């Protein structure tokens, strides 16, 4: 249901929203040059169960989102696992070795992205994003396991 709803939202609206969230989340990292490894390189994020795909790059010191690019590295997983990674309730390495998080492409760039994910402090997230992700993670954890 969520995937269908998200697919109905025009890409330009999703793009603006994701870019604003990224700018907020990574404001200090951008200022410090911590994201320079992504300069003119494309990270593909694919949420398989929601059938969502977007590409992120650093261009002119701004994180930009695109609908279609040739990715340098891809991170592929389902929504629940990506939410659990974002809230630090699941380790990306564990999911990778369980083949629930797929990383394809430039290994070095993928490692930079993974290290960036590991460095994110959930308390530093914009409050709305943090609370939303934490609530979703609570729901995921309380859901019956198959």
CORSUL-V299654 format. One record per residue. SS is DSSP state (H for helix, E for strand, L for the rest). OMEGA is omega in degrees with one decimal (NA if undefined). NEAR is the number of other C-alpha atoms within 8 Angstrom. Layout:
BEGIN
SS:OMEGA:NEAR
SS:OMEGA:NEAR
END
This chain:
BEGIN
L:179.8:4
H:179.4:6
H:179.8:10
H:179.0:8
H:-179.4:8
H:178.7:8
H:-179.5:9
H:179.3:6
L:-179.9:8
L:-176.6:7
H:-177.9:7
H:176.5:6
H:176.9:8
H:-179.7:9
H:180.0:10
H:-179.1:8
H:-179.9:8
H:179.3:9
H:178.8:11
H:178.4:8
H:178.6:9
H:179.5:10
H:178.1:10
H:-176.0:9
H:-172.5:9
L:-178.9:8
H:-177.2:9
H:178.1:6
H:177.0:9
H:179.9:12
H:-177.5:7
H:-179.3:6
L:-177.9:7
L:-178.9:8
L:-178.2:9
H:179.0:9
H:-178.2:8
H:-178.3:11
E:178.7:11
L:175.3:7
L:-173.1:10
L:174.2:13
E:177.1:13
E:175.1:13
E:-178.4:11
E:177.2:12
E:-167.8:13
H:-174.5:10
H:177.9:8
H:-178.7:11
L:178.1:9
E:177.9:10
E:169.5:9
E:-175.9:11
E:-178.4:14
E:176.0:12
E:173.4:13
E:179.9:14
E:-177.6:9
L:177.9:5
L:173.9:8
E:174.0:8
E:-178.1:11
E:-179.4:9
E:179.0:11
E:178.7:9
L:-173.9:8
L:177.0:6
L:171.6:7
L:-174.1:5
L:170.2:11
L:176.6:11
E:-179.7:14
E:171.4:14
E:-173.2:12
E:178.0:11
E:177.2:12
L:-174.2:12
H:-177.7:10
H:-179.3:8
H:179.6:12
H:176.1:10
H:179.9:11
H:174.9:11
H:-177.0:11
H:-178.7:10
L:177.5:12
L:178.8:8
L:177.6:8
L:-178.9:10
L:-179.7:8
H:179.1:9
H:179.3:6
H:179.6:8
H:178.0:12
H:-177.8:11
H:173.9:8
L:-179.0:7
L:176.1:7
L:172.5:10
E:-177.8:14
E:176.6:10
E:-178.1:10
E:175.0:9
E:-175.8:9
L:-176.4:8
H:-178.9:8
H:177.8:6
H:177.0:11
H:178.2:13
H:175.7:8
H:-179.5:9
H:179.2:8
H:178.3:9
H:176.2:8
H:178.0:8
H:-179.9:8
H:-175.9:6
H:-177.6:6
L:175.5:7
L:-175.6:6
H:179.8:9
H:-178.8:5
H:179.2:7
L:171.5:10
L:-171.2:9
H:-179.2:6
H:-179.6:6
H:-179.2:8
H:-178.4:12
H:178.3:8
H:180.0:8
H:179.6:11
H:178.0:9
H:177.6:8
H:178.6:9
H:176.5:13
H:179.6:8
H:-179.8:8
H:-178.2:8
H:-177.4:6
H:-178.6:6
L:177.2:6
L:178.6:4
L:179.9:3
L:NA:2
END
